[in-house]
Amino acid sequence: MTRNHIEVWNARVLPPGTVRITFWKVLRGSLLPILVWVGVACFVYFVYNPVVAVVLGGLFTFSFAVGVALRRKAGHSVRCCIYGAVGGMLDKSMAGF
């Protein structure tokens, strides 16, 4: 733990237990990757062909489905699987940039 985490804990800023995260918070935390990929999809739609944008969307859908399946296999809840798959898909997709 870093010094900042210890100071935050000692100041009782953190909640005492677990806090439910909403889907909006997951998307807001992933705003940069969403904007980048929407820009890429728009670019390939107008420059190349709409089919290329559909293929890109299909890749994201496939990645999302695999992420949900792997998390369900590991025993996570449905909510955790969906949130984790969205966040993980966007996180791993930005590794190339």
C-alpha positions in Angstrom: 0.0 0.0 0.0 1.2 3.5 -0.7 1.3 6.3 1.8 -1.7 8.0 0.2 -3.8 4.8 0.6 -2.9 4.6 4.3 -3.7 8.3 4.9 -7.0 7.9 3.1 -7.8 4.8 5.2 -6.8 6.6 8.5 -9.0 9.6 7.6 -12.0 7.3 7.1 -12.6 8.5 3.6 -13.1 5.1 2.3 -16.5 3.3 2.9 -16.5 0.7 5.6 -17.6 -2.1 3.3 -18.2 -3.0 -0.3 -19.9 -0.4 -2.5 -22.0 -1.3 -5.5 -20.6 0.1 -8.8 -23.1 1.1 -11.4 -22.7 0.5 -15.1 -22.5 4.2 -15.7 -19.3 4.3 -13.5 -17.8 1.6 -15.5 -18.5 3.4 -18.8 -17.4 6.8 -17.3 -14.1 5.2 -16.3 -13.7 3.8 -19.8 -14.6 7.0 -21.6 -11.2 7.5 -23.4 -11.2 4.0 -25.0 -14.9 4.4 -26.0 -14.2 7.7 -27.7 -11.1 6.3 -29.4 -12.9 3.3 -30.8 -15.9 5.3 -31.9 -13.6 7.6 -33.8 -11.9 4.6 -35.4 -15.2 3.0 -36.3 -16.4 6.3 -37.9 -13.1 6.7 -39.8 -13.3 3.2 -41.3 -17.0 3.6 -42.0 -16.5 6.7 -44.1 -13.0 6.1 -45.6 -13.2 2.4 -46.4 -16.6 0.7 -46.2 -19.4 0.2 -43.8 -18.7 -3.5 -43.8 -15.3 -2.8 -42.1 -17.1 -1.0 -39.3 -19.5 -3.9 -38.9 -16.5 -6.3 -38.7 -14.9 -4.1 -36.0 -18.2 -4.2 -34.1 -18.3 -7.9 -34.5 -14.8 -8.2 -33.0 -15.9 -6.2 -30.0 -19.0 -8.3 -29.6 -17.0 -11.5 -29.8 -14.5 -10.2 -27.2 -17.4 -9.2 -24.9 -18.9 -12.7 -25.2 -15.6 -14.4 -24.5 -15.0 -12.2 -21.5 -18.5 -12.9 -20.0 -18.1 -16.7 -20.6 -14.7 -16.8 -18.9 -15.9 -14.8 -15.9 -19.1 -17.0 -15.6 -16.8 -20.1 -15.8 -14.8 -18.7 -12.9 -18.0 -18.4 -10.8 -18.6 -14.7 -10.9 -22.1 -13.2 -10.8 -23.9 -12.1 -14.0 -23.5 -8.4 -13.0 -19.8 -8.8 -12.3 -19.4 -10.7 -15.6 -21.0 -8.0 -17.7 -19.2 -5.1 -16.0 -15.9 -6.9 -16.0 -16.2 -7.9 -19.6 -16.9 -4.3 -20.7 -14.1 -2.9 -18.7 -11.6 -5.6 -19.6 -12.5 -5.5 -23.3 -11.9 -1.7 -23.4 -8.8 -2.0 -21.3 -7.2 -4.7 -23.4 -8.1 -3.0 -26.7 -6.2 0.1 -25.8 -3.0 -1.9 -25.2 -2.2 -1.5 -28.9 -2.3 2.3 -28.7 
